[in-house]
Amino acid sequence: MAQPSINESTVSYPGSHADAMNVYVAQPGEPGQYPAIVVVHGATGVSDDMKEVARELAVEGYLAAVPDLYNRVPSPDLSSLE
């Protein structure tokens, strides 16, 4: 069976302190209105894993948004935890 098409992009929303918040968005490829889910990332930020979760939700018929909650500070260095 063919995989349904999806559209994915990163959009930027203006913040209250002249900064912007990037949001990764994945949604079904067909035009229309879809229920939305906000995917909250873990300590690693907007990782490839979180983007894959959003893509999987888009395949299931949702608009999935992953906001970068570290937009004002750098993502933490978790290399010492490995």
Summary of the structure (lengths in Angstrom):
residues: 82
radius of gyration: 14.3
end to end distance: 38.5
largest distance: 47.4
contacts: 195
relative contact order: 0.26
helix: 18%
strand: 32%
